Amino acid sequence: MLVSAPTPYLRLLTATQFAFNIGFYAVLPYLATHLGSGLGMAGWLVGLVLGLRTFSQQGLFVVGGALTDRYGPRPVVLAGCVLRIAGFGWLAFAGSTATVIAAVLLIGFAAALFSPAVESEAAREAVRHERDTGNPRAHVLALFSAAGQAGAFLGPLLGSLLLLLGGGFRAACLAGALVFVGVLAGHARLMPRADRVRDRDPEADGVRDGRRTPAAVTRTAQPGRSSWRAVFTNRAFLLLCLAYSTYLVAYNQLYLSLPVEVERATGSQAALGWLFALSSLLVVVAQVPLTRWSARRIAPRAALVSGLAVVAAGFAAVPLTPGGPGGLLPGAALVVLLTLGQMLLVPAARGLVPDLVEDRQLGLATGALSSVSGIAVLGGSAATGALLDAPAPLRWAVLAAVPLAGAALAFTLPAGRGGKEPGVRAVAG
């Protein structure tokens, strides 16, 4: 999978996403249990801590995106790796609510640095590859997503192995930190120092007949207030952010509502790692062919709407699915449908961003897409944590309504490039 990326730089970015997720998912699936059973936190506080982690990551993506536009991806990625190592090391030994929250915030902010840098570079390279070869950008973004999920598949298994061997949550944290030590060393050596924005289409950078026009920009130019204003007054882009945020609120339930459902059904959370592995395996196997199909047959907007509707169906299926062997069928139905929806909507959403903003604002916009989502998750996690004690039909109905609202918002977006309308370019509102 990693070697099938079409250019050396895309291979590096794809491998980066793969390694990031191995380290991250060796720890995250077991955090809620550690907080609740290990440290004795109340359900609402566990939800709040998980929401703070997501907010410090997704909510601050805009900072990482702006820094990427200002300094380029290399220093931002390296700084993020250093902070992630420190955060995992701190979390391994944190024993109070205050220290756990501080460590979790540091872990999240680390990702807020390196993830927008890597994702905006992947989107930029996918657009360039589309321009050079005619292959839809969604193919490249699907490969990038599948590599990340391959890491997410191996990470929980690594964490489960350490727990089975008696190492406990601390060993999982230290293993995650060790993975990021390797990522830091590899990227310090391999990540290009040059500003690849200079290699884009000359006319896109304001160069005509070998001369740079006043409109020319490079990533080393400080993004001014005009860039922020252009992004945050772009009606179509903000609608995309709101629609995408409903997906992230829903996806966060894998770490909040799914563990509760698994424990209710089986009496323990031992099977949780296997459900995460099922989700990741589905993406590894099906992401690229599914995205290839959707990119050729439907517009990005349709893929986004359909994906959110499938996610909603996953929550609706939980109270309707019989328990079955081991009582895991409802949880498995949620995981499968949520993952299928994710595979449809994430490449479509990321592929729409370059159509809605100018290239010099791509890092900022990539960060903003996740930051708006992170703010939504911060409020949504505490609210859904409070729903854990509500009757199951009510809880799952409320959770299903969230992505359905996102699908309604997404339906108002421009169609975007690809599918049946390859020539359509979204216009910022």
C-alpha positions in Angstrom: 0.0 0.0 0.0 2.7 2.4 1.0 4.8 1.7 -2.1 1.8 2.2 -4.4 1.6 5.9 -3.8 2.3 7.6 -7.1 5.3 9.8 -6.1 8.2 9.6 -3.6 6.8 12.5 -1.6 3.3 11.0 -1.5 4.9 7.7 -0.3 6.6 9.6 2.5 3.3 11.3 3.5 1.4 8.0 3.3 4.0 6.3 5.5 3.8 9.2 7.9 0.1 8.8 8.4 0.6 5.0 8.9 3.2 5.5 11.6 1.3 8.3 13.4 -1.7 6.1 13.8 0.2 3.0 15.1 1.5 5.1 18.0 -1.7 6.9 18.6 -4.1 3.9 18.6 -1.8 1.8 20.8 -3.1 4.1 23.5 -6.4 5.9 22.7 -8.8 2.9 22.7 -7.9 2.1 26.3 -7.9 5.7 27.6 -11.6 5.7 28.6 -11.3 2.5 30.6 -8.1 3.8 32.3 -9.8 7.0 33.3 -13.0 5.3 34.5 -11.8 2.0 36.1 -8.2 2.9 36.7 -8.5 6.5 38.1 -12.2 6.3 39.1 -13.5 9.3 37.1 -17.2 9.8 36.7 -18.8 9.2 33.3 -19.3 12.9 32.5 -15.7 13.6 33.5 -14.4 10.9 31.2 -16.5 12.4 28.4 -15.1 15.8 29.1 -11.5 14.6 29.1 -12.0 12.8 25.8 -13.6 15.9 24.5 -10.7 18.1 25.6 -8.3 15.7 23.9 -10.2 16.0 20.7 -10.5 19.8 21.0 -6.8 20.2 21.8 -6.2 18.2 18.6 -8.9 19.0 16.1 -9.8 22.4 17.7 -6.3 23.7 17.3 -5.6 22.3 13.8 -6.1 25.9 12.6 -2.9 26.8 14.5 -0.9 23.9 12.9 -2.3 24.8 9.5 -1.4 28.5 9.8 2.1 27.5 11.0 2.5 25.2 8.1 1.6 28.0 5.7 4.1 30.2 7.4 7.1 27.9 7.9 6.5 24.8 5.8 5.6 21.3 6.9 9.0 20.0 8.1 9.5 22.1 11.3 5.9 21.8 12.3 5.9 18.0 11.9 9.1 17.6 13.9 7.8 19.9 16.7 4.6 17.9 16.9 6.5 14.6 17.2 8.5 16.0 20.1 5.4 17.1 21.9 3.6 13.8 21.3 6.6 11.9 22.8 6.5 14.2 25.9 2.7 13.8 26.2 2.6 10.0 26.1 5.5 9.9 28.6 3.6 12.2 30.9 0.3 10.3 30.5 2.0 7.1 31.4 2.7 8.4 34.9 -0.1 10.9 35.4 -2.2 9.9 38.5 -4.5 12.9 39.1 -7.3 14.6 37.1 -5.2 17.7 36.6 -2.1 15.9 35.3 -4.1 13.6 33.1 -5.9 16.6 31.5 -2.5 18.4 31.0 -1.0 15.3 29.4 -4.0 14.7 27.2 -4.0 18.4 26.1 -0.3 18.1 25.2 -1.0 14.9 23.2 -3.8 16.6 21.3 -1.8 19.8 20.6 1.0 17.7 19.2 -1.4 16.2 16.6 -2.7 19.8 16.0 0.8 20.6 14.7 1.8 17.6 12.6 -1.6 16.4 11.2 -2.6 19.6 9.3 1.0 19.8 7.9 0.8 16.2 6.6 -2.9 16.4 5.4 -2.5 19.7 3.6 0.6 18.4 1.8 -1.3 15.3 0.8 -4.2 17.4 -0.5 -1.8 19.7 -2.4 0.1 16.7 -3.9 -3.2 15.0 -4.8 -4.4 18.1 -6.7 -1.1 18.3 -8.5 -1.1 14.6 -9.4 -4.7 15.1 -10.7 -3.6 18.0 -12.8 -0.6 16.1 -14.2 -2.2 12.7 -14.9 -5.9 13.2 -14.9 -6.4 10.7 -12.1 -9.0 11.9 -9.6 -7.4 13.4 -6.4 -9.8 11.2 -4.4 -7.7 8.1 -5.3 -4.6 9.6 -3.7 -6.5 10.8 -0.6 -8.2 7.3 -0.3 -4.7 5.7 -0.3 -3.6 8.2 2.3 -6.7 7.4 4.4 -6.2 3.6 4.0 -2.6 3.8 5.2 -3.8 5.7 8.3 -6.3 3.0 9.0 -3.7 0.3 8.5 -1.9 2.0 11.3 -5.1 2.3 13.3 -5.5 -1.5 12.8 -2.1 -2.3 14.1 -2.1 0.2 17.0 -5.0 -1.3 19.1 -3.5 -4.8 18.6 -0.2 -3.5 19.9 -2.0 -2.0 22.9 -4.0 -5.2 23.5 -0.8 -7.3 23.3 0.9 -5.1 25.9 -2.2 -5.3 28.2 -2.4 -9.1 27.8 1.3 -9.4 28.7 0.6 -7.5 31.9 2.2 -4.2 31.0 -0.9 -2.2 31.6 -1.8 1.2 30.3 1.6 2.6 31.2 3.3 0.2 28.9 0.9 1.1 26.0 1.8 4.8 26.6 5.5 4.2 26.5 5.2 2.0 23.4 3.3 4.8 21.7 6.0 7.3 22.7 8.7 4.9 21.3 6.9 4.8 18.0 7.0 8.6 17.8 10.7 8.5 18.6 11.1 6.5 15.5 8.9 8.8 13.5 10.8 11.8 14.7 14.2 10.3 13.7 12.9 9.2 10.3 11.4 12.6 9.4 14.4 14.5 10.6 16.3 12.6 8.0 13.8 12.2 5.2 11.4 15.1 5.1 12.3 17.6 2.4 13.6 20.9 3.6 12.7 22.8 0.4 9.4 24.6 0.0 7.4 22.5 -2.4 4.9 25.3 -3.0 7.6 26.8 -5.3 7.1 23.7 -7.6 3.4 24.4 -8.3 1.9 25.6 -11.4 3.7 29.0 -12.1 0.5 30.8 -13.1 -1.1 29.7 -9.8 1.8 31.5 -8.0 1.5 34.6 -10.1 4.4 33.9 -12.5 4.0 34.8 -16.1 6.7 34.7 -18.8 9.3 33.9 -16.1 8.5 37.0 -14.1 6.8 37.0 -10.7 3.8 39.2 -10.5 2.7 41.1 -7.3 0.2 38.4 -6.6 2.8 35.7 -6.2 3.1 34.1 -2.9 5.1 31.3 -1.2 4.5 29.4 1.9 7.2 31.4 3.7 5.0 34.5 3.4 3.2 35.3 6.6 -0.5 34.6 6.2 -2.1 37.9 7.0 -5.5 38.9 8.3 -6.8 38.7 4.7 -6.1 35.0 4.6 -8.0 34.4 7.8 -10.8 36.6 6.7 -11.0 34.9 3.3 -11.3 31.5 5.0 -13.6 32.3 7.8 -16.0 34.4 5.7 -16.2 31.7 3.0 -19.8 30.5 3.4 -19.4 27.3 1.4 -16.3 26.4 3.3 -18.0 27.0 6.7 -20.9 24.9 5.7 -18.4 22.1 4.9 -16.9 22.6 8.3 -20.2 22.3 10.0 -21.2 19.2 8.1 -17.9 17.6 8.8 -18.1 18.4 12.5 -21.2 16.2 12.8 -19.2 13.3 11.5 -16.4 13.9 14.0 -19.0 14.1 16.9 -20.3 10.8 15.7 -16.9 9.2 15.2 -15.9 10.2 18.8 -18.6 7.8 20.0 -16.2 5.0 19.2 -14.3 6.1 22.3 -17.3 7.0 24.4 -20.5 5.1 23.6 -19.0 2.0 22.0 -17.0 1.0 25.1 -20.1 1.3 27.2 -22.1 -0.8 24.7 -19.4 -3.5 24.6 -19.2 -3.6 28.4 -23.0 -3.7 28.7 -23.2 -6.6 26.2 -20.3 -8.7 27.3 -19.5 -7.6 30.9 -16.0 -6.4 29.9 -14.2 -4.3 27.3 -11.9 -7.1 26.2 -13.5 -7.2 22.7 -13.1 -3.5 22.1 -9.7 -3.8 20.5 -11.1 -6.3 18.0 -13.9 -4.0 17.0 -11.4 -1.2 16.4 -9.4 -3.7 14.4 -12.5 -4.6 12.4 -13.0 -0.9 11.6 -9.4 -0.5 10.4 -9.4 -3.7 8.4 -12.5 -2.6 6.5 -10.8 0.7 5.6 -7.5 -1.1 4.6 -9.4 -3.5 2.3 -12.2 -1.4 1.0 -11.2 2.3 1.1 -9.4 2.5 -2.2 -11.9 0.5 -4.4 -14.8 2.3 -2.7 -13.3 5.7 -3.4 -12.4 4.7 -6.9 -16.0 3.8 -7.5 -17.5 6.9 -5.9 -15.0 9.3 -7.6 -16.1 8.0 -11.0 -19.8 7.9 -10.4 -20.9 10.5 -7.9 -19.9 14.1 -7.1 -18.0 14.8 -3.8 -21.1 16.4 -2.4 -23.2 13.3 -3.0 -20.4 11.1 -1.4 -20.4 13.4 1.6 -24.2 13.3 2.0 -24.3 9.6 1.5 -21.5 8.9 4.0 -23.2 11.0 6.7 -26.5 9.1 6.1 -24.7 5.8 6.5 -23.1 6.9 9.7 -26.6 7.9 11.0 -27.8 4.4 10.1 -25.1 2.9 12.2 -26.4 4.5 15.3 -30.0 3.7 14.4 -29.0 0.0 14.0 -27.7 -0.5 17.5 -31.1 -0.8 19.3 -32.6 -2.7 16.3 -29.8 -5.4 16.0 -30.3 -8.6 18.0 -27.5 -9.3 20.5 -26.4 -12.5 18.8 -23.2 -14.5 19.7 -21.4 -12.8 22.6 -23.8 -9.8 22.4 -21.4 -8.0 20.1 -23.6 -7.7 17.0 -25.1 -4.3 17.8 -21.6 -2.9 18.4 -20.3 -4.5 15.3 -23.1 -3.1 13.2 -22.3 0.4 14.5 -18.6 -0.1 13.7 -19.2 -1.4 10.2 -21.8 1.2 9.2 -19.8 4.1 10.7 -16.7 2.9 9.0 -18.4 2.6 5.6 -19.8 6.1 6.0 -16.4 7.4 6.9 -14.8 5.8 3.8 -17.3 7.7 1.6 -17.3 11.1 3.3 -13.7 11.7 4.5 -11.9 11.7 1.1 -14.9 13.7 -0.4 -14.6 16.3 2.3 -10.9 16.7 2.0 -11.1 16.7 -1.7 -13.6 19.6 -1.6 -11.3 21.9 0.4 -8.9 22.8 -2.4 -11.9 23.7 -4.6 -13.3 26.1 -1.9 -10.2 28.0 -1.0 -7.1 29.4 -2.7 -4.0 27.3 -2.7 -2.0 29.7 -0.4 -4.7 29.2 2.2 -4.8 25.4 2.0 -2.9 24.8 5.2 -5.1 27.2 7.2 -8.3 25.8 5.7 -7.3 22.2 6.3 -6.7 23.2 10.0 -9.9 25.1 10.2 -11.9 22.1 8.9 -10.8 20.2 11.9 -10.8 23.1 14.4 -14.5 23.8 13.8 -15.1 20.0 14.3 -13.0 20.0 17.5 -15.1 22.8 19.0 -18.2 20.8 18.2 -16.8 17.7 19.7 -15.8 19.5 22.9 -19.5 20.4 23.6 -20.8 17.2 22.1 -18.7 14.8 24.2 -19.8 16.2 27.5 -23.4 16.1 26.3 -23.2 12.6 24.9 -21.4 11.5 28.1 -24.4 12.7 30.1 -26.6 10.5 27.8 -24.8 7.3 28.8 -27.3 6.8 31.6 -30.3 7.6 29.4 -32.6 4.9 28.0 -30.8 3.2 25.0 -33.4 4.0 22.4 -33.3 7.7 23.3 -29.5 7.8 23.3 -29.0 6.1 20.0 -31.8 8.2 18.4 -30.1 11.4 19.5 -26.8 10.2 18.2 -28.3 9.2 14.8 -29.8 12.7 14.5 -26.4 14.4 14.6 -25.0 13.1 11.3 -28.4 13.4 9.7 -28.3 17.1 10.4 -24.8 17.1 8.8 -26.2 15.4 5.7 -28.8 18.1 5.3 -26.1 20.8 5.6 -23.9 19.0 3.1 -26.7 18.9 0.6 -26.5 22.7 0.3 -22.8 22.6 -0.8 -21.5 23.0 -4.4 -21.2 19.6 -6.1 -17.4 19.8 -6.4 -15.1 18.1 -8.9 -15.4 14.5 -9.8 -18.1 12.0 -10.4 -20.7 12.9 -13.0 -19.8 16.5 -12.9 -16.0 16.5 -13.5 -15.9 20.1 -14.7 -17.7 21.6 -11.8 -15.6 23.8 -9.5 -17.2 24.9 -6.3 -17.5 28.6 -5.8 -16.9 30.2 -2.4 -20.0 31.9 -1.0 
